[in-house]
Amino acid sequence: MESKNITLRVNSELYNKYRQLCKKKGLLVSRQVEIMMEEQLKKEEDQV
């Protein structure tokens, strides 16, 4: 699958806390955002 770079504007305190959480769990922030996007799309498809 092709990747796309994006720019997001988020609260810096929220981002820093989330980044630390991901670091502790050995996760990538970008992959977690991608998973959230996939889950939201699936919810929308299920409602149709």
ChimeraX commands (.cxc) that place a marker at each C-alpha (Angstrom):
marker #1 position 0.00,0.00,0.00 radius 0.5
marker #1 position 1.26,3.46,-0.86 radius 0.5
marker #1 position 2.01,5.88,1.99 radius 0.5
marker #1 position 1.16,9.56,2.19 radius 0.5
marker #1 position 2.80,12.15,4.41 radius 0.5
marker #1 position 0.34,14.47,6.14 radius 0.5
marker #1 position 0.58,17.44,8.47 radius 0.5
marker #1 position -1.66,17.56,11.54 radius 0.5
marker #1 position -2.19,20.35,14.03 radius 0.5
marker #1 position -2.87,18.97,17.50 radius 0.5
marker #1 position -2.58,20.22,21.06 radius 0.5
marker #1 position 1.12,19.91,21.94 radius 0.5
marker #1 position 0.50,18.64,25.48 radius 0.5
marker #1 position -1.89,15.98,24.20 radius 0.5
marker #1 position 0.56,14.95,21.48 radius 0.5
marker #1 position 3.49,14.72,23.89 radius 0.5
marker #1 position 1.51,12.55,26.32 radius 0.5
marker #1 position 0.31,10.30,23.51 radius 0.5
marker #1 position 3.81,10.06,22.05 radius 0.5
marker #1 position 5.15,8.94,25.44 radius 0.5
marker #1 position 2.39,6.34,25.74 radius 0.5
marker #1 position 3.23,4.98,22.30 radius 0.5
marker #1 position 6.94,4.95,23.16 radius 0.5
marker #1 position 6.29,2.90,26.33 radius 0.5
marker #1 position 4.26,0.39,24.33 radius 0.5
marker #1 position 6.68,0.29,21.39 radius 0.5
marker #1 position 4.12,1.77,18.99 radius 0.5
marker #1 position 4.35,4.34,16.22 radius 0.5
marker #1 position 2.14,7.41,16.60 radius 0.5
marker #1 position 1.54,7.48,12.85 radius 0.5
marker #1 position 0.34,3.87,12.80 radius 0.5
marker #1 position -1.99,4.54,15.74 radius 0.5
marker #1 position -3.54,7.49,13.86 radius 0.5
marker #1 position -3.94,5.25,10.82 radius 0.5
marker #1 position -5.70,2.60,12.94 radius 0.5
marker #1 position -8.05,5.26,14.37 radius 0.5
marker #1 position -8.89,6.37,10.83 radius 0.5
marker #1 position -9.59,2.79,9.75 radius 0.5
marker #1 position -11.84,2.22,12.77 radius 0.5
marker #1 position -13.81,5.41,12.10 radius 0.5
marker #1 position -14.33,4.45,8.47 radius 0.5
marker #1 position -15.49,0.98,9.50 radius 0.5
marker #1 position -18.01,2.49,11.95 radius 0.5
marker #1 position -19.36,4.71,9.18 radius 0.5
marker #1 position -19.65,1.79,6.77 radius 0.5
marker #1 position -21.47,-0.29,9.40 radius 0.5
marker #1 position -24.04,2.48,9.87 radius 0.5
marker #1 position -24.98,2.54,6.19 radius 0.5
marker link #1:1,2 radius 0.2
marker link #1:2,3 radius 0.2
marker link #1:3,4 radius 0.2
marker link #1:4,5 radius 0.2
marker link #1:5,6 radius 0.2
marker link #1:6,7 radius 0.2
marker link #1:7,8 radius 0.2
marker link #1:8,9 radius 0.2
marker link #1:9,10 radius 0.2
marker link #1:10,11 radius 0.2
marker link #1:11,12 radius 0.2
marker link #1:12,13 radius 0.2
marker link #1:13,14 radius 0.2
marker link #1:14,15 radius 0.2
marker link #1:15,16 radius 0.2
marker link #1:16,17 radius 0.2
marker link #1:17,18 radius 0.2
marker link #1:18,19 radius 0.2
marker link #1:19,20 radius 0.2
marker link #1:20,21 radius 0.2
marker link #1:21,22 radius 0.2
marker link #1:22,23 radius 0.2
marker link #1:23,24 radius 0.2
marker link #1:24,25 radius 0.2
marker link #1:25,26 radius 0.2
marker link #1:26,27 radius 0.2
marker link #1:27,28 radius 0.2
marker link #1:28,29 radius 0.2
marker link #1:29,30 radius 0.2
marker link #1:30,31 radius 0.2
marker link #1:31,32 radius 0.2
marker link #1:32,33 radius 0.2
marker link #1:33,34 radius 0.2
marker link #1:34,35 radius 0.2
marker link #1:35,36 radius 0.2
marker link #1:36,37 radius 0.2
marker link #1:37,38 radius 0.2
marker link #1:38,39 radius 0.2
marker link #1:39,40 radius 0.2
marker link #1:40,41 radius 0.2
marker link #1:41,42 radius 0.2
marker link #1:42,43 radius 0.2
marker link #1:43,44 radius 0.2
marker link #1:44,45 radius 0.2
marker link #1:45,46 radius 0.2
marker link #1:46,47 radius 0.2
marker link #1:47,48 radius 0.2
view
